[in-house]
Structure formats: structure tokens, C-alpha cells
Amino acid sequence: MKVKDIMNKDFVSLQADDTLEMVLKTFVKNNITSAPVFDDDEFIGIISDVEIVRYFIPKKFLLLWQRRGPTPVTELKKFIAGKAVKKPRLKLSSEQELFPVLKKIVQEVKCIPVFENKKLVGLVRSEDMSKYFLKEIAKDSVDKSLTEGASCDCNTVVDKFLIEINNKEKVSAIELSKKLGLPIKTIEKLGESLARHNLIGVKYSFIKGAEFRRLKNEKK
């Protein structure tokens, strides 16, 4: 298995001159706490919630925070993403064998950049590895159901299932059945398997039947 097998290709990035408001809105909207930063097309480092807090820790800011009164908005408005980037301790290659670097990956708190021909092509977080193996377990448990009587790429079905839930936050088995072109019972079985492995949430109602939702504390 290689790094490219678990890396996240659909990542969110920021520009060096993005304001603090833009950075934080991006974090909240995408349910992330870190992202790569570019100066035009050049990758310059990773920005994270931790690095933002560290940026405001020096004494010149502590006095402002300790004063009674409103938050020093002027200082917050001066902040841009490029001021708080950190060079990653670990860089990976998409064609690199995964298992020799597993220990280093799980020790990293934030995202690890993955390069291909000196170009950033993906990110790896420790949870990406967990999700990969959980998806493999989930696929194995429903593979027979999905492939009976029809040609079907189980990996693609699982990915599409998770993408739909991630985009809509909440979707019914009926909706997914129409979207993916699979029987409702198959959708329900797949959803239950993914829920057992804490990839999604599920609840049932008399009218709507099974309804699947994105877990609020899930990190991208």
C-alpha cells in the first residue's frame, strides 16, 4: 500500500494574504483545524488553530488581551494566514510505501502534505488512515449484498455514499437509493455497517425510514 491510497486529494487550501476571518470561516465550513497555505502557486506551509493561538501569545499581544474592555479587533484585522504558517516536519511522496511511515503519520497532530513531482497533490492526517481501514471493513461486510446479480464497484459505492452524507449532512435511505441506483435494503445495510464503525450516524423514523447523518465531531 502506498501513501496515495489513503491521502485526501480533495483538500481545502488558503492563500498567504487571507485574513483571520477567512481562515476561521474556512475551518468552520469544512470542519477542519488545519490547511495548506500558498503564496500564489507556491506552497509555503501549514496553518492550524494551534499556530493561530501561538501567534497571539507573545507579550505584545498578552497585554492587549489582559486589559479590560473589548477584544483588540485592530490586531485581529492585521492578521493574515502567511504570518502563522509552519513548515511541516514531515513531507510525503504519493508513491512512497505507507507502512514504513505509519508511526510518523500517527504522531502528527495536523495535516501532512503529499507531493508528486514537487507539486502538492494531497494531505494525510492520522484519521485518514483510520477511515481507510474502517471503510475496508465496511466494504467487506456489504460486498456480497452490493454485487449480487449486478456488476458493482463497492469502493465507489462507499465513497459516493459518504460524499452524499458529507455534502448534505443528513440524507434518507430513499434519497440515496435513487441517487446511487441501489435497492433501499442494500442502502440500509451499507449505512448500518458504516454506522457500526462510527463513520456516520443513523436513526429510523416510521415515515422516512432510515436516515443517515454526518457526525458533527468528524475531522476532514
C-alpha positions as CSV (number, residue, x, y, z in Angstrom):
1,M,0.0,0.0,0.0
2,K,1.2,3.5,-0.9
3,V,0.6,6.9,0.6
4,K,-1.6,7.8,-2.4
5,D,-4.0,5.1,-1.3
6,I,-5.0,7.0,1.8
7,M,-4.3,10.6,1.1
8,N,-7.1,13.1,0.7
9,K,-7.0,14.6,-2.7
10,D,-9.9,17.0,-2.2
11,F,-8.4,19.3,0.3
12,V,-9.1,22.9,1.1
13,S,-6.2,25.4,0.8
14,L,-5.6,29.1,1.8
15,Q,-3.6,32.0,0.4
16,A,-0.9,33.8,2.4
17,D,-2.9,37.0,2.4
18,D,-6.2,35.5,3.6
19,T,-7.5,37.3,6.7
20,L,-8.1,35.7,10.1
21,E,-11.8,35.9,9.4
22,M,-11.4,34.0,6.1
23,V,-9.1,31.4,7.7
24,L,-11.6,30.7,10.6
25,K,-14.6,30.6,8.3
26,T,-12.8,28.1,6.1
27,F,-12.0,25.9,9.1
28,V,-15.6,26.0,10.4
29,K,-17.2,25.5,7.0
30,N,-15.1,22.5,6.2
31,N,-14.9,21.1,9.7
32,I,-11.1,21.2,9.8
33,T,-8.4,22.7,12.1
34,S,-5.6,23.0,9.6
35,A,-4.9,23.6,5.9
36,P,-2.0,24.2,3.5
37,V,-1.2,27.8,2.6
38,F,0.1,29.0,-0.8
39,D,1.7,32.2,-1.9
40,D,0.1,32.3,-5.4
41,D,1.1,28.8,-6.6
42,E,3.9,28.2,-4.1
43,F,3.3,26.0,-1.1
44,I,4.7,27.8,2.0
45,G,3.5,25.7,4.9
46,I,0.6,24.6,7.1
47,I,-1.7,26.9,9.2
48,S,-3.6,25.5,12.1
49,D,-5.7,26.6,15.0
50,V,-2.8,25.9,17.3
51,E,-0.4,28.1,15.3
52,I,-3.0,30.9,15.3
53,V,-3.2,30.8,19.1
54,R,0.6,30.8,19.3
55,Y,0.8,33.8,17.1
56,F,-1.2,35.9,19.7
57,I,0.7,34.6,22.7
58,P,3.8,36.8,22.6
59,K,3.9,39.6,25.3
60,K,3.0,42.3,22.8
61,F,-0.4,40.7,22.5
62,L,-0.9,39.4,26.1
63,L,-1.1,42.9,27.4
64,L,-3.9,43.7,25.0
65,W,-5.8,40.6,25.9
66,Q,-5.5,41.3,29.7
67,R,-6.9,44.8,29.5
68,R,-10.5,45.2,30.5
69,G,-12.6,46.1,27.5
70,P,-13.3,44.8,24.0
71,T,-11.2,42.3,22.1
72,P,-8.3,44.2,20.3
73,V,-10.0,44.0,16.9
74,T,-7.4,46.1,15.3
75,E,-4.7,43.5,15.9
76,L,-7.0,40.7,14.7
77,K,-7.6,42.5,11.4
78,K,-3.9,42.8,10.8
79,F,-3.5,39.0,10.9
80,I,-3.0,37.1,7.6
81,A,-2.5,33.4,7.1
82,G,1.1,33.8,5.9
83,K,2.1,35.1,9.4
84,A,1.2,31.9,11.2
85,V,2.3,29.1,8.8
86,K,4.6,26.4,9.9
87,K,6.9,24.3,7.8
88,P,5.8,20.7,8.1
89,R,8.1,18.4,10.0
90,L,7.1,15.5,7.7
91,K,6.6,15.5,3.9
92,L,5.4,12.5,2.0
93,S,5.6,11.3,-1.6
94,S,2.4,9.9,-3.2
95,E,4.4,6.9,-4.4
96,Q,6.0,6.3,-1.0
97,E,5.3,3.0,0.7
98,L,2.8,3.6,3.5
99,F,3.8,1.2,6.2
100,P,7.4,2.4,6.9
101,V,6.0,5.8,7.7
102,L,2.8,4.8,9.6
103,K,4.4,5.6,13.0
104,K,5.4,9.1,11.9
105,I,1.9,9.7,10.4
106,V,0.0,8.9,13.6
107,Q,2.4,11.1,15.6
108,E,1.5,14.2,13.6
109,V,-1.4,16.2,15.0
110,K,-2.1,18.2,11.9
111,C,-2.1,17.6,8.2
112,I,0.9,16.2,6.4
113,P,1.5,17.4,2.8
114,V,1.9,14.8,0.0
115,F,3.9,15.8,-3.1
116,E,4.2,14.4,-6.6
117,N,6.9,16.0,-8.8
118,K,7.3,18.8,-6.3
119,K,3.6,19.6,-6.5
120,L,1.2,19.3,-3.5
121,V,-1.3,16.7,-4.6
122,G,-2.9,15.6,-1.3
123,L,-3.0,15.6,2.5
124,V,-2.7,12.9,5.1
125,R,-4.0,13.1,8.7
126,S,-3.8,10.3,11.2
127,E,-7.6,9.9,11.0
128,D,-7.4,9.4,7.2
129,M,-5.6,6.1,7.9
130,S,-8.2,5.1,10.4
131,K,-11.0,5.9,7.9
132,Y,-9.3,4.0,5.2
133,F,-9.2,0.8,7.2
134,L,-12.7,1.3,8.5
135,K,-14.0,1.7,5.0
136,E,-12.3,-1.5,4.0
137,I,-14.0,-3.3,6.9
138,A,-17.4,-1.8,5.9
139,K,-16.9,-2.7,2.3
140,D,-16.1,-6.3,3.1
141,S,-19.3,-6.6,5.2
142,V,-21.6,-5.4,2.4
143,D,-19.7,-6.5,-0.7
144,K,-21.8,-9.6,-1.3
145,S,-25.0,-7.7,-0.9
146,L,-23.9,-5.0,-3.4
147,T,-22.5,-7.3,-6.0
148,E,-25.2,-10.0,-6.1
149,G,-26.8,-10.1,-9.5
150,A,-25.0,-7.0,-10.8
151,S,-21.6,-5.6,-11.6
152,C,-20.7,-3.1,-9.0
153,D,-17.6,-1.3,-7.7
154,C,-18.1,-1.5,-3.9
155,N,-15.3,1.0,-3.3
156,T,-17.0,3.6,-5.5
157,V,-20.4,3.0,-3.8
158,V,-19.0,3.5,-0.3
159,D,-17.2,6.7,-1.4
160,K,-20.3,8.1,-3.1
161,F,-22.4,7.2,0.0
162,L,-20.0,9.1,2.3
163,I,-19.7,12.1,-0.1
164,E,-23.5,12.5,-0.3
165,I,-23.8,12.5,3.5
166,N,-20.9,14.8,3.9
167,N,-22.4,17.3,1.4
168,K,-25.9,17.3,2.7
169,E,-25.1,16.4,6.4
170,K,-28.3,14.4,6.6
171,V,-30.0,12.2,3.9
172,S,-32.6,9.4,3.9
173,A,-32.1,5.9,2.6
174,I,-34.8,6.6,0.0
175,E,-32.8,9.6,-1.4
176,L,-29.6,7.6,-1.5
177,S,-31.3,4.7,-3.2
178,K,-32.4,7.0,-6.1
179,K,-29.0,8.7,-6.2
180,L,-26.9,5.6,-6.3
181,G,-29.3,3.3,-8.1
182,L,-29.4,0.6,-5.5
183,P,-32.2,-1.0,-3.6
184,I,-33.3,0.6,-0.3
185,K,-32.4,-2.5,1.7
186,T,-28.9,-2.5,0.3
187,I,-28.5,1.2,1.2
188,E,-29.8,0.5,4.7
189,K,-27.4,-2.4,5.2
190,L,-24.4,-0.4,3.9
191,G,-25.4,2.6,6.2
192,E,-25.7,0.3,9.2
193,S,-22.3,-1.1,8.6
194,L,-20.7,2.3,8.3
195,A,-22.5,3.5,11.4
196,R,-21.2,0.5,13.4
197,H,-17.7,1.7,12.5
198,N,-18.5,5.3,13.6
199,L,-18.2,6.7,10.1
200,I,-21.8,8.1,10.1
201,G,-24.8,8.3,12.3
202,V,-28.2,6.6,11.7
203,K,-31.7,6.9,13.0
204,Y,-35.0,5.4,12.0
205,S,-38.5,7.0,11.7
206,F,-41.8,5.5,10.8
207,I,-42.4,7.9,7.9
208,K,-38.9,8.4,6.4
209,G,-37.3,5.0,7.3
210,A,-33.5,5.0,7.7
211,E,-31.9,8.5,7.8
212,F,-28.1,8.9,7.8
213,R,-26.2,11.9,9.0
214,R,-22.6,13.3,9.2
215,L,-21.0,13.0,12.6
216,K,-20.5,16.5,13.9
217,N,-17.2,15.8,15.5
218,E,-15.7,14.2,12.4
219,K,-12.5,15.8,11.2
220,K,-11.7,16.1,7.5
